[in-house]
Amino acid sequence: MNWFITLFTSTLGRKLLMALTGLFLILFLLIHLIGNLQLLNDDGGRSFNVYAEFMSTNPLIQIVSKGNFFFILLHVGISIFLSIKNRSARGSERYAVTSGNKSTWSSRNMGILGTLVLVFLVIHLKDFWAAMHFTEMPKAMYDGVEYRDIYSVVALWFGKGWYVGLYVFCMTAVGFHLWHGFASAFQTLGLNHQKYNPMIMFVGRAFAIIVPALFAWIPLNMFFF
């Protein structure tokens, strides 16, 4: 039991939790993107509505979803604690290992970037997740089966220029957050190696560019086209 207590109370333990929760959220981000890309299908929202219904009613998915909320809160809580501790330690420590390289702009501003991502997440959950679970949704019929027409709600918000701009701005913040966080998580877990570091860095930076860019393209495409 002592190891469990140490995990939450020591700086090293918190860094490890930060890395593990970060990698889990990266995986969730990829899965979420795959689902959201169905918004671009030219079928009037059918594929997205069917996908959303499955994700919101499947028991296993719901368990993972609840766990995701927990990991987000844990990730945010630990990041706040470590940011405060780093500030009080004369700015000489970072929450992840940097392998002796010069710090990047994203690594120096992970707290600000994380705050922007958190604010966006709250807005996003209010406009979509909360609306889907706590308000009366429009309906759509496919092959005689009734589905909640979540696509129409998404199309409504992505038809507002200011919201699309906010979404794209926040996806840029996500990209910068991932630019440092992806590789940093591997380093914190001790998975960095001189032989594999270039590959980890390449994959991390490609992920940090491609995934947020695809997320941003969805509202841009729906707004303009």
C-alpha positions as CSV (number, residue, x, y, z in Angstrom):
1,M,0.0,0.0,0.0
2,N,3.0,2.3,0.6
3,W,3.8,2.3,-3.1
4,F,0.3,3.6,-3.9
5,I,0.6,6.4,-1.3
6,T,4.0,7.3,-2.6
7,L,2.7,7.4,-6.2
8,F,0.3,10.2,-5.3
9,T,2.6,12.1,-2.8
10,S,6.1,12.1,-4.3
11,T,7.1,14.3,-7.1
12,L,8.4,11.3,-9.2
13,G,5.1,9.5,-8.6
14,R,3.1,12.5,-9.8
15,K,5.3,12.9,-12.9
16,L,4.7,9.2,-13.7
17,L,0.9,9.7,-13.3
18,M,1.1,12.8,-15.4
19,A,2.8,10.8,-18.2
20,L,0.5,7.8,-18.0
21,T,-2.7,9.9,-18.0
22,G,-1.3,12.0,-20.8
23,L,-0.7,8.9,-23.0
24,F,-4.2,7.6,-22.2
25,L,-5.7,10.9,-23.2
26,I,-3.6,10.9,-26.4
27,L,-5.1,7.5,-27.3
28,F,-8.6,8.8,-26.5
29,L,-7.9,11.8,-28.7
30,L,-7.1,9.6,-31.7
31,I,-10.2,7.4,-31.2
32,H,-12.3,10.5,-30.8
33,L,-10.9,11.9,-34.1
34,I,-11.8,8.7,-36.0
35,G,-15.4,9.1,-34.9
36,N,-15.6,12.8,-35.6
37,L,-14.2,12.3,-39.1
38,Q,-17.6,10.7,-39.9
39,L,-19.0,14.2,-39.8
40,L,-17.4,14.7,-43.2
41,N,-19.4,11.8,-44.8
42,D,-21.8,13.0,-47.4
43,D,-24.8,11.1,-46.0
44,G,-26.7,13.9,-44.2
45,G,-25.2,12.9,-40.8
46,R,-26.4,9.3,-40.8
47,S,-23.0,7.6,-40.1
48,F,-22.2,10.1,-37.4
49,N,-25.5,9.7,-35.7
50,V,-25.3,5.9,-35.7
51,Y,-21.7,6.1,-34.4
52,A,-22.7,8.5,-31.6
53,E,-25.7,6.4,-30.6
54,F,-23.4,3.3,-30.3
55,M,-20.8,5.2,-28.3
56,S,-23.4,6.6,-25.9
57,T,-25.3,3.3,-25.3
58,N,-22.5,0.6,-25.3
59,P,-21.8,-0.3,-21.6
60,L,-18.1,-0.9,-22.2
61,I,-17.7,2.4,-24.0
62,Q,-19.5,4.1,-21.1
63,I,-17.1,2.6,-18.5
64,V,-14.1,3.8,-20.6
65,S,-15.8,7.2,-20.9
66,K,-16.2,7.6,-17.2
67,G,-12.6,6.6,-16.7
68,N,-11.6,9.2,-19.3
69,F,-13.3,12.0,-17.2
70,F,-11.4,10.7,-14.1
71,F,-8.0,10.7,-16.0
72,I,-8.7,14.3,-17.3
73,L,-9.3,15.5,-13.8
74,L,-6.3,13.7,-12.5
75,H,-4.1,15.0,-15.3
76,V,-5.3,18.6,-14.7
77,G,-4.9,18.3,-10.9
78,I,-1.3,17.0,-11.1
79,S,-0.3,19.5,-13.7
80,I,-1.6,22.4,-11.5
81,F,0.4,21.0,-8.5
82,L,3.6,20.5,-10.5
83,S,3.3,23.9,-12.1
84,I,3.0,25.6,-8.7
85,K,5.9,23.6,-7.4
86,N,8.1,24.4,-10.4
87,R,7.4,28.1,-10.0
88,S,8.4,28.0,-6.3
89,A,11.6,26.1,-7.2
90,R,13.1,29.0,-9.1
91,G,11.9,27.7,-12.5
92,S,14.8,25.2,-12.6
93,E,12.7,22.1,-12.8
94,R,10.2,20.9,-15.4
95,Y,7.5,18.4,-14.9
96,A,9.1,16.1,-17.5
97,V,12.7,15.1,-18.4
98,T,14.2,17.2,-21.2
99,S,17.3,15.1,-22.0
100,G,19.5,18.2,-21.7
101,N,18.0,19.8,-24.8
102,K,17.1,23.5,-24.9
103,S,13.5,24.0,-23.9
104,T,11.0,24.9,-26.6
105,W,8.3,27.5,-26.4
106,S,5.7,24.8,-25.9
107,S,7.6,23.2,-23.0
108,R,7.9,26.6,-21.3
109,N,4.2,27.3,-21.6
110,M,2.6,23.9,-21.0
111,G,0.6,25.4,-18.1
112,I,-0.9,28.1,-20.3
113,L,-1.6,25.7,-23.1
114,G,-3.1,23.2,-20.8
115,T,-5.4,25.9,-19.4
116,L,-6.6,26.8,-22.9
117,V,-7.3,23.2,-23.6
118,L,-9.2,22.8,-20.3
119,V,-11.3,25.9,-21.0
120,F,-12.1,24.6,-24.5
121,L,-12.9,21.2,-23.1
122,V,-15.5,22.7,-20.7
123,I,-17.1,24.6,-23.5
124,H,-17.1,21.6,-25.8
125,L,-18.7,19.3,-23.1
126,K,-21.3,21.9,-22.4
127,D,-22.3,22.4,-26.0
128,F,-22.3,18.8,-27.1
129,W,-22.0,16.2,-24.3
130,A,-24.3,17.9,-21.9
131,A,-26.7,18.8,-24.7
132,M,-26.8,15.2,-25.8
133,H,-27.5,13.8,-22.3
134,F,-29.6,16.5,-20.6
135,T,-31.7,18.2,-23.3
136,E,-34.3,17.2,-25.8
137,M,-32.5,16.3,-29.0
138,P,-34.0,16.3,-32.5
139,K,-34.6,12.9,-34.0
140,A,-33.7,11.2,-37.2
141,M,-35.0,7.9,-38.7
142,Y,-32.8,5.4,-40.5
143,D,-34.3,2.1,-41.7
144,G,-37.2,2.4,-39.3
145,V,-35.0,3.0,-36.2
146,E,-35.0,6.4,-34.4
147,Y,-31.7,8.0,-33.5
148,R,-30.9,11.3,-31.8
149,D,-29.9,13.7,-34.5
150,I,-26.6,14.9,-32.9
151,Y,-25.3,15.8,-36.3
152,S,-27.8,18.6,-36.6
153,V,-26.5,20.1,-33.3
154,V,-22.9,19.8,-34.4
155,A,-23.8,21.4,-37.8
156,L,-25.6,24.3,-35.9
157,W,-22.5,25.2,-33.9
158,F,-20.1,24.6,-36.8
159,G,-22.2,27.0,-38.8
160,K,-21.2,29.9,-36.4
161,G,-18.0,31.6,-37.6
162,W,-16.9,32.7,-34.1
163,Y,-17.3,29.1,-32.8
164,V,-15.3,27.7,-35.7
165,G,-12.6,30.3,-35.0
166,L,-12.5,29.4,-31.3
167,Y,-12.3,25.7,-32.2
168,V,-9.4,26.1,-34.6
169,F,-7.6,28.3,-32.1
170,C,-8.0,25.7,-29.3
171,M,-6.9,22.9,-31.7
172,T,-3.7,25.0,-32.2
173,A,-3.2,25.0,-28.5
174,V,-3.7,21.3,-28.4
175,G,-1.1,20.9,-31.1
176,F,1.5,22.9,-29.1
177,H,0.6,21.0,-26.0
178,L,1.2,17.7,-27.7
179,W,4.4,19.0,-29.4
180,H,6.1,18.8,-26.0
181,G,3.9,16.4,-24.1
182,F,4.0,13.4,-26.4
183,A,7.8,12.8,-26.3
184,S,8.0,14.1,-22.7
185,A,5.7,11.3,-21.5
186,F,8.0,8.6,-23.0
187,Q,11.0,10.3,-21.4
188,T,9.3,10.5,-18.0
189,L,8.5,6.8,-18.1
190,G,12.1,6.0,-18.9
191,L,11.3,4.7,-22.4
192,N,13.6,7.1,-24.1
193,H,16.7,5.6,-25.7
194,Q,19.4,7.2,-28.0
195,K,18.5,4.7,-30.7
196,Y,14.7,5.3,-30.5
197,N,14.5,9.0,-29.5
198,P,14.5,10.3,-33.1
199,M,11.6,8.0,-34.0
200,I,9.6,8.9,-30.8
201,M,10.2,12.6,-31.6
202,F,9.1,12.2,-35.2
203,V,6.0,10.3,-34.3
204,G,5.1,12.7,-31.5
205,R,5.5,15.8,-33.7
206,A,3.7,14.2,-36.6
207,F,0.8,13.4,-34.2
208,A,0.9,16.9,-32.8
209,I,0.4,18.4,-36.2
210,I,-1.8,15.9,-38.0
211,V,-4.4,15.1,-35.3
212,P,-5.2,18.7,-34.3
213,A,-5.2,19.7,-37.9
214,L,-7.8,17.1,-38.8
215,F,-9.9,18.1,-35.8
216,A,-9.7,21.7,-37.0
217,W,-10.5,20.8,-40.6
218,I,-13.9,19.3,-39.6
219,P,-15.5,22.6,-38.6
220,L,-13.7,24.5,-41.3
221,N,-15.0,22.1,-43.9
222,M,-18.6,22.2,-42.5
223,F,-18.6,26.0,-42.3
224,F,-17.2,26.7,-45.7
225,F,-18.4,23.8,-47.8
